[in-house]
Amino acid sequence: MRRVTTIEVVLALGLAAASAAQETTLGHQEITQLARAQLAITAAHDSMNARLAKSGNKKDKVQAGLQDTLRAQVAEILHHSGLTDAEFRRRTYLVSTDTAARRLYDSIVVVMTGAPLPGQLARGPQLPVPPGPVGTHLGHVVNGFGDTPNLQGLLPTALAEARIAAQHATLASAQPTNLQYMQTHAGHVLHALDPKLIANGPGLGYGVKRASTQTALHIELAATTAGAAPAVITHAPHIATAARNTVQRVDQLVALAQRVQAATSAADAAALVNQMVSLANQLIAGADINGDGRVTAEEGGLQLADEHVRLMLGVK
């Protein structure tokens, strides 16, 4: 019998490794297919978050029905995208863990949406604010601030980071038997909440916590500055309260995500991830804590803050 040389063993191992790499490397077409599906799913989540936040939809039965509708919408999106649920999860995981695949994914999303790369944030239309010191503080909240990504307003920054956190909490729930997958996305949630905890990730690098804290501070400065209009004085407390509610939810969500990362079994992590998804959605939608069928400022999230900003400024 011919002896197998060391060189032959090394070559065989190298070929096996190359074959495995090919199996786990995504091509341009596969990543494009994934990007289209994820953009559609994100849009479906945003639309459903708005419906979940409406006061008339706060009954448990209605909330459960809306969540079922969302699951059906996601299944339909995957079907029309030509992806099975398992393949969607596999590609999502590879893009989340492979730097080259992530760069390609980001560049494809830029072409599809015109949105900037992660770490940037396109400035939205400037909202009208009054002149003088009051308008300066209001402008910091809605239009632009000195250290935010692309100098965006504090509240739009908080909303953008919250959407990223909610998206990755939902992605974490997609594979309840895969501990590593759940822990990866828990890390992405942490990055979007507070990049001091996790330096790298899909967020903007500013964090929900910092943006929400600054939103509360500057809206209160606007309301307490001489010359503040009655509408500012009326709506500012609601905006500040909703922003601080969000900061409290961030702290709770951080604790959950860190417990997911520390979990030693998929079953333990999955139970925590379910809580993480619910709480991440509350960053935007708030929650009907007292069960009276509506979300008040004391219960609201960033969406309620945004609604009061627009009422205050008289814009839609």
Contacts in CASP RR format, 6 or more apart in sequence:
PFRMAT RR
TARGET T0000
AUTHOR 0000-0000-0000
METHOD contacts of the structure
MODEL  1
MRRVTTIEVVLALGLAAASAAQETTLGHQEITQLARAQLAITAAHDSMNA
RLAKSGNKKDKVQAGLQDTLRAQVAEILHHSGLTDAEFRRRTYLVSTDTA
ARRLYDSIVVVMTGAPLPGQLARGPQLPVPPGPVGTHLGHVVNGFGDTPN
LQGLLPTALAEARIAAQHATLASAQPTNLQYMQTHAGHVLHALDPKLIAN
GPGLGYGVKRASTQTALHIELAATTAGAAPAVITHAPHIATAARNTVQRV
DQLVALAQRVQAATSAADAAALVNQMVSLANQLIAGADINGDGRVTAEEG
GLQLADEHVRLMLGVK
24 94 0 8 1.000
24 98 0 8 1.000
25 94 0 8 1.000
25 98 0 8 1.000
25 101 0 8 1.000
26 34 0 8 1.000
26 91 0 8 1.000
26 94 0 8 1.000
26 95 0 8 1.000
26 98 0 8 1.000
26 101 0 8 1.000
26 104 0 8 1.000
27 104 0 8 1.000
28 104 0 8 1.000
28 108 0 8 1.000
30 91 0 8 1.000
31 91 0 8 1.000
31 95 0 8 1.000
31 101 0 8 1.000
31 104 0 8 1.000
31 105 0 8 1.000
31 108 0 8 1.000
32 108 0 8 1.000
33 81 0 8 1.000
33 82 0 8 1.000
33 83 0 8 1.000
33 91 0 8 1.000
34 83 0 8 1.000
34 88 0 8 1.000
34 91 0 8 1.000
34 92 0 8 1.000
34 95 0 8 1.000
34 105 0 8 1.000
35 105 0 8 1.000
35 108 0 8 1.000
35 109 0 8 1.000
35 112 0 8 1.000
36 81 0 8 1.000
36 112 0 8 1.000
37 77 0 8 1.000
37 78 0 8 1.000
37 81 0 8 1.000
37 83 0 8 1.000
37 88 0 8 1.000
38 92 0 8 1.000
39 109 0 8 1.000
39 112 0 8 1.000
39 113 0 8 1.000
40 77 0 8 1.000
40 81 0 8 1.000
41 74 0 8 1.000
41 77 0 8 1.000
42 163 0 8 1.000
42 167 0 8 1.000
44 70 0 8 1.000
44 73 0 8 1.000
44 74 0 8 1.000
44 77 0 8 1.000
45 70 0 8 1.000
45 166 0 8 1.000
45 167 0 8 1.000
45 170 0 8 1.000
46 163 0 8 1.000
48 66 0 8 1.000
48 67 0 8 1.000
48 69 0 8 1.000
48 70 0 8 1.000
48 73 0 8 1.000
49 166 0 8 1.000
49 281 0 8 1.000
49 284 0 8 1.000
49 285 0 8 1.000
49 303 0 8 1.000
50 285 0 8 1.000
50 303 0 8 1.000
51 57 0 8 1.000
51 66 0 8 1.000
52 63 0 8 1.000
52 66 0 8 1.000
52 281 0 8 1.000
52 285 0 8 1.000
53 284 0 8 1.000
53 285 0 8 1.000
53 286 0 8 1.000
53 295 0 8 1.000
53 303 0 8 1.000
53 304 0 8 1.000
55 288 0 8 1.000
55 293 0 8 1.000
55 294 0 8 1.000
55 295 0 8 1.000
56 62 0 8 1.000
56 293 0 8 1.000
56 294 0 8 1.000
57 63 0 8 1.000
57 66 0 8 1.000
58 288 0 8 1.000
58 291 0 8 1.000
58 293 0 8 1.000
58 294 0 8 1.000
58 295 0 8 1.000
59 293 0 8 1.000
75 85 0 8 1.000
78 84 0 8 1.000
78 85 0 8 1.000
78 88 0 8 1.000
81 88 0 8 1.000
83 91 0 8 1.000
85 174 0 8 1.000
88 174 0 8 1.000
89 174 0 8 1.000
89 175 0 8 1.000
89 181 0 8 1.000
92 171 0 8 1.000
92 174 0 8 1.000
93 175 0 8 1.000
93 178 0 8 1.000
93 181 0 8 1.000
93 184 0 8 1.000
94 101 0 8 1.000
95 101 0 8 1.000
95 102 0 8 1.000
95 105 0 8 1.000
96 102 0 8 1.000
96 171 0 8 1.000
96 184 0 8 1.000
96 185 0 8 1.000
96 188 0 8 1.000
96 202 0 8 1.000
97 184 0 8 1.000
106 117 0 8 1.000
106 118 0 8 1.000
107 117 0 8 1.000
109 115 0 8 1.000
110 116 0 8 1.000
110 117 0 8 1.000
114 122 0 8 1.000
115 122 0 8 1.000
116 122 0 8 1.000
116 150 0 8 1.000
118 201 0 8 1.000
118 202 0 8 1.000
118 203 0 8 1.000
118 204 0 8 1.000
119 149 0 8 1.000
119 203 0 8 1.000
119 204 0 8 1.000
119 205 0 8 1.000
120 149 0 8 1.000
120 150 0 8 1.000
120 204 0 8 1.000
121 148 0 8 1.000
121 149 0 8 1.000
121 150 0 8 1.000
121 152 0 8 1.000
121 156 0 8 1.000
121 157 0 8 1.000
121 160 0 8 1.000
121 204 0 8 1.000
122 150 0 8 1.000
123 144 0 8 1.000
123 150 0 8 1.000
123 151 0 8 1.000
123 152 0 8 1.000
124 152 0 8 1.000
124 156 0 8 1.000
126 143 0 8 1.000
127 139 0 8 1.000
127 142 0 8 1.000
127 143 0 8 1.000
127 309 0 8 1.000
127 310 0 8 1.000
127 313 0 8 1.000
127 315 0 8 1.000
128 313 0 8 1.000
128 315 0 8 1.000
129 135 0 8 1.000
129 138 0 8 1.000
129 139 0 8 1.000
129 142 0 8 1.000
129 143 0 8 1.000
129 313 0 8 1.000
130 138 0 8 1.000
130 229 0 8 1.000
133 225 0 8 1.000
133 226 0 8 1.000
134 222 0 8 1.000
134 225 0 8 1.000
134 227 0 8 1.000
134 228 0 8 1.000
134 229 0 8 1.000
134 232 0 8 1.000
135 222 0 8 1.000
137 218 0 8 1.000
137 219 0 8 1.000
137 221 0 8 1.000
137 222 0 8 1.000
137 225 0 8 1.000
138 218 0 8 1.000
138 219 0 8 1.000
138 222 0 8 1.000
138 232 0 8 1.000
138 313 0 8 1.000
139 153 0 8 1.000
140 153 0 8 1.000
140 154 0 8 1.000
140 214 0 8 1.000
140 218 0 8 1.000
141 153 0 8 1.000
141 154 0 8 1.000
141 155 0 8 1.000
141 215 0 8 1.000
141 218 0 8 1.000
141 219 0 8 1.000
141 222 0 8 1.000
141 239 0 8 1.000
141 309 0 8 1.000
142 153 0 8 1.000
142 155 0 8 1.000
142 156 0 8 1.000
142 309 0 8 1.000
142 313 0 8 1.000
143 153 0 8 1.000
144 151 0 8 1.000
144 152 0 8 1.000
144 153 0 8 1.000
144 154 0 8 1.000
145 151 0 8 1.000
145 152 0 8 1.000
145 153 0 8 1.000
145 154 0 8 1.000
145 157 0 8 1.000
145 214 0 8 1.000
145 218 0 8 1.000
147 206 0 8 1.000
148 154 0 8 1.000
148 157 0 8 1.000
148 206 0 8 1.000
148 211 0 8 1.000
149 157 0 8 1.000
149 204 0 8 1.000
149 205 0 8 1.000
149 206 0 8 1.000
152 160 0 8 1.000
154 211 0 8 1.000
154 214 0 8 1.000
154 215 0 8 1.000
154 218 0 8 1.000
155 211 0 8 1.000
155 215 0 8 1.000
155 243 0 8 1.000
155 302 0 8 1.000
155 305 0 8 1.000
155 306 0 8 1.000
155 309 0 8 1.000
157 204 0 8 1.000
157 206 0 8 1.000
157 207 0 8 1.000
157 211 0 8 1.000
158 207 0 8 1.000
158 208 0 8 1.000
158 211 0 8 1.000
158 212 0 8 1.000
158 215 0 8 1.000
158 243 0 8 1.000
158 246 0 8 1.000
158 302 0 8 1.000
159 284 0 8 1.000
159 302 0 8 1.000
159 303 0 8 1.000
159 306 0 8 1.000
160 204 0 8 1.000
161 192 0 8 1.000
161 193 0 8 1.000
161 203 0 8 1.000
161 204 0 8 1.000
161 205 0 8 1.000
161 206 0 8 1.000
161 207 0 8 1.000
161 208 0 8 1.000
161 211 0 8 1.000
162 192 0 8 1.000
162 208 0 8 1.000
162 246 0 8 1.000
162 280 0 8 1.000
162 283 0 8 1.000
162 284 0 8 1.000
162 302 0 8 1.000
163 284 0 8 1.000
164 188 0 8 1.000
164 192 0 8 1.000
164 202 0 8 1.000
164 203 0 8 1.000
164 204 0 8 1.000
165 189 0 8 1.000
165 192 0 8 1.000
165 193 0 8 1.000
165 208 0 8 1.000
165 253 0 8 1.000
165 280 0 8 1.000
165 283 0 8 1.000
166 277 0 8 1.000
166 280 0 8 1.000
166 281 0 8 1.000
166 283 0 8 1.000
166 284 0 8 1.000
168 185 0 8 1.000
168 186 0 8 1.000
168 187 0 8 1.000
168 188 0 8 1.000
168 189 0 8 1.000
168 192 0 8 1.000
168 202 0 8 1.000
169 185 0 8 1.000
169 189 0 8 1.000
169 253 0 8 1.000
169 273 0 8 1.000
169 276 0 8 1.000
169 277 0 8 1.000
169 279 0 8 1.000
169 280 0 8 1.000
169 281 0 8 1.000
170 277 0 8 1.000
170 280 0 8 1.000
171 185 0 8 1.000
171 188 0 8 1.000
172 181 0 8 1.000
172 182 0 8 1.000
172 184 0 8 1.000
172 185 0 8 1.000
172 186 0 8 1.000
172 189 0 8 1.000
172 260 0 8 1.000
172 273 0 8 1.000
172 276 0 8 1.000
172 277 0 8 1.000
173 182 0 8 1.000
173 270 0 8 1.000
173 273 0 8 1.000
173 274 0 8 1.000
173 276 0 8 1.000
173 277 0 8 1.000
174 181 0 8 1.000
175 181 0 8 1.000
175 182 0 8 1.000
176 182 0 8 1.000
176 266 0 8 1.000
176 270 0 8 1.000
176 273 0 8 1.000
177 266 0 8 1.000
177 270 0 8 1.000
178 266 0 8 1.000
179 263 0 8 1.000
179 264 0 8 1.000
179 265 0 8 1.000
179 266 0 8 1.000
179 269 0 8 1.000
182 260 0 8 1.000
182 263 0 8 1.000
182 266 0 8 1.000
182 269 0 8 1.000
182 270 0 8 1.000
182 273 0 8 1.000
183 260 0 8 1.000
183 261 0 8 1.000
183 263 0 8 1.000
183 269 0 8 1.000
186 257 0 8 1.000
186 258 0 8 1.000
186 260 0 8 1.000
186 261 0 8 1.000
186 269 0 8 1.000
186 273 0 8 1.000
186 276 0 8 1.000
187 198 0 8 1.000
187 201 0 8 1.000
187 257 0 8 1.000
187 261 0 8 1.000
188 198 0 8 1.000
188 201 0 8 1.000
188 202 0 8 1.000
188 203 0 8 1.000
189 253 0 8 1.000
189 257 0 8 1.000
189 276 0 8 1.000
189 280 0 8 1.000
190 197 0 8 1.000
190 198 0 8 1.000
190 254 0 8 1.000
190 257 0 8 1.000
190 258 0 8 1.000
190 261 0 8 1.000
191 197 0 8 1.000
191 198 0 8 1.000
191 199 0 8 1.000
191 200 0 8 1.000
191 201 0 8 1.000
191 202 0 8 1.000
191 203 0 8 1.000
191 205 0 8 1.000
192 201 0 8 1.000
192 202 0 8 1.000
192 203 0 8 1.000
192 204 0 8 1.000
192 207 0 8 1.000
192 208 0 8 1.000
193 207 0 8 1.000
193 208 0 8 1.000
193 209 0 8 1.000
193 250 0 8 1.000
193 253 0 8 1.000
193 254 0 8 1.000
193 257 0 8 1.000
194 207 0 8 1.000
194 208 0 8 1.000
194 209 0 8 1.000
194 210 0 8 1.000
194 250 0 8 1.000
194 254 0 8 1.000
195 201 0 8 1.000
195 203 0 8 1.000
195 205 0 8 1.000
195 206 0 8 1.000
195 207 0 8 1.000
197 254 0 8 1.000
197 258 0 8 1.000
208 246 0 8 1.000
208 250 0 8 1.000
208 283 0 8 1.000
209 247 0 8 1.000
209 250 0 8 1.000
209 251 0 8 1.000
212 243 0 8 1.000
212 244 0 8 1.000
212 246 0 8 1.000
212 247 0 8 1.000
212 250 0 8 1.000
212 302 0 8 1.000
213 243 0 8 1.000
213 244 0 8 1.000
213 247 0 8 1.000
215 239 0 8 1.000
215 240 0 8 1.000
215 243 0 8 1.000
215 305 0 8 1.000
216 239 0 8 1.000
216 240 0 8 1.000
216 243 0 8 1.000
216 244 0 8 1.000
216 247 0 8 1.000
219 236 0 8 1.000
219 239 0 8 1.000
219 240 0 8 1.000
219 243 0 8 1.000
220 236 0 8 1.000
220 240 0 8 1.000
222 228 0 8 1.000
222 232 0 8 1.000
222 236 0 8 1.000
223 232 0 8 1.000
223 233 0 8 1.000
223 236 0 8 1.000
223 237 0 8 1.000
228 236 0 8 1.000
231 311 0 8 1.000
231 312 0 8 1.000
231 313 0 8 1.000
231 314 0 8 1.000
232 312 0 8 1.000
234 312 0 8 1.000
235 308 0 8 1.000
235 309 0 8 1.000
235 311 0 8 1.000
235 312 0 8 1.000
236 312 0 8 1.000
237 297 0 8 1.000
238 297 0 8 1.000
238 304 0 8 1.000
238 305 0 8 1.000
238 308 0 8 1.000
239 305 0 8 1.000
239 308 0 8 1.000
239 309 0 8 1.000
239 312 0 8 1.000
241 297 0 8 1.000
241 298 0 8 1.000
241 300 0 8 1.000
242 286 0 8 1.000
242 297 0 8 1.000
242 300 0 8 1.000
242 301 0 8 1.000
242 302 0 8 1.000
242 304 0 8 1.000
242 305 0 8 1.000
242 308 0 8 1.000
243 301 0 8 1.000
243 302 0 8 1.000
243 305 0 8 1.000
245 286 0 8 1.000
245 298 0 8 1.000
245 299 0 8 1.000
245 300 0 8 1.000
245 301 0 8 1.000
246 283 0 8 1.000
246 301 0 8 1.000
246 302 0 8 1.000
246 305 0 8 1.000
249 279 0 8 1.000
249 282 0 8 1.000
249 283 0 8 1.000
249 286 0 8 1.000
249 301 0 8 1.000
250 283 0 8 1.000
252 279 0 8 1.000
253 276 0 8 1.000
253 279 0 8 1.000
253 280 0 8 1.000
253 283 0 8 1.000
256 272 0 8 1.000
256 275 0 8 1.000
256 276 0 8 1.000
256 279 0 8 1.000
257 276 0 8 1.000
259 272 0 8 1.000
260 269 0 8 1.000
260 272 0 8 1.000
260 273 0 8 1.000
260 276 0 8 1.000
263 269 0 8 1.000
263 272 0 8 1.000
282 301 0 8 1.000
283 301 0 8 1.000
283 302 0 8 1.000
284 301 0 8 1.000
284 302 0 8 1.000
284 303 0 8 1.000
285 295 0 8 1.000
285 300 0 8 1.000
285 301 0 8 1.000
285 303 0 8 1.000
286 295 0 8 1.000
286 299 0 8 1.000
286 300 0 8 1.000
286 301 0 8 1.000
286 303 0 8 1.000
286 304 0 8 1.000
287 295 0 8 1.000
287 299 0 8 1.000
287 300 0 8 1.000
288 294 0 8 1.000
288 295 0 8 1.000
288 299 0 8 1.000
289 298 0 8 1.000
289 299 0 8 1.000
290 299 0 8 1.000
295 301 0 8 1.000
295 304 0 8 1.000
297 304 0 8 1.000
297 308 0 8 1.000
310 316 0 8 1.000
END
